[in-house]
Structure formats: C-alpha cells, structure tokens
Amino acid sequence: MSNFLTWDLYEVTSEDGRLVGNSVRGRVRKFALQQNINLLVENSQDKENTIIFALLSGNTTEPIVEFIKNLFPDVHVESIGKGIENPVLSRFQVNLEDRYNI
C-alpha cells in the first residue's frame, strides 16, 4: 500500500478570457484556502492560456469550477489525470512514469 497522497488533475481553458498573467492562479488558490480545499494550481507550459489544478483524489471539483466560471463564463474544465502521485502540474507529460529510465 502506498503512503503517497494522490491527486486528480484538471485542465482549464478559455477562448475569450486570459487565464495566464491575470492573477487567476492566485484567485483560485485564495478561494480554495477560504473554503478549506486542498488544491494545487499552476500555469501550463504545454498549452497557451491554460491552467491546471489538482485536487486530492476523490474530492469534488464543483466549488472550484463554479468559482472559475464566475470569473470566466466560457471556461472549459477537463479531467486529465486521476490518482497521480506527486504531480507536476506545469508540464503534464512529466507525470508519465514510463518516460523515466530509473
């Protein structure tokens, strides 16, 4: 049995709203702190105008998604990984364990 915390990862994109360079990460993080939600959030280096957030596995995305949609009504939130141990959010492909020769 693993002692690692596992995280579910979600990608947030928007056609109209500027997600990067607009304090979105900070606002989402502050909201999560106020709501006592364990959350990680970063800008994606893989895709333009995209942020990725992670919640401890099994937690609902509803309050976070609702908060982000209040900021940017056109956002799209997609699940991109489940049960990831020690995730790297900024570069999703780094989480693929088979890429390491260890």
N, C-alpha and C positions, 0 to 999 in steps of 0.2 A: 504494500500500500504506500502510495506517495504522500509525502508531507507538504508538497507544493500547493499553494493556492492556485486555482485555475480560473481563467478569465475568458469571457465571451467578448469578441471584438466586433465592432460595428463601424462601417464607413459612412460618412455624411458628405453628401454632395449637394450643390445648388447651381441652377442655371443662372439665376439673377443676382443672388446675394454673394457678397465677398466674405468667404469663411476664413481665409488666411489674411493676417495683417489687420484684423478688425476686432481684436480682443475677444474673439469668440471662445477660444480655449479658456481664457480667464473667467469669462462669464459663466460658462458651463461648469467649470471647476468650483467657483464660488457657490453656484446653485446646489451642486452636489454636497458641498460642505454644510450648507444651511439645512439640507434635507437629510443629513446623516447617511449619505450614499457613498460607498466605496467606489471610486471612479479614477481612471487614468484617461488623459486626453492629450493628443499631440496632433500637429500638422503632418499630413502625409508627404513624404518625399517622393513617393511613387506616382502620385497624380496631382495635377494642378487643382487649386481651390477645393481641397478635400481635407477634412479632419477625420481622425479615427479615435473612437473612445472605447474603453474596456470597462466592463462591469464584472464583479465576481460572478462566476458561473452560477446560473440558476436565478439570478436577480432579474426583475422586470425592467425593460427599457422605457416603459410608459412615461414616467415623470421626466426623464431626460429628453426623450423625443418630443414630448409636449412642450417643454421649455424651449428647445431649439426651434420648433415650428412656430412658436410665438415670436421668435427673433426673425426667422426667415420662412415664411409660409410655403415656399416651393421646395424645401429640402427633401431629399430622398435619403432614407436611412436603410442600409442593407447589412445583414449579418454576414461577416466574412470569416469568422472562425469561432469555434466552440471548444471550451476546455483547454485553452492554451496555457502552458506553464511558463512563467517569467516572460511575458510577451514583450516584443519590441514593436511599438506602435508606428513609428515614423516610416519604417521600411518593412512592410508586411512579409515579404519573401524571406526575411531573416528568420522568421519563426518556423520555417520548414526545416525540421531536424535532419532530413536526409541530405541536405546541402553541406553538412559538416563532415569532414573526414577524421572523426575522433574515434 
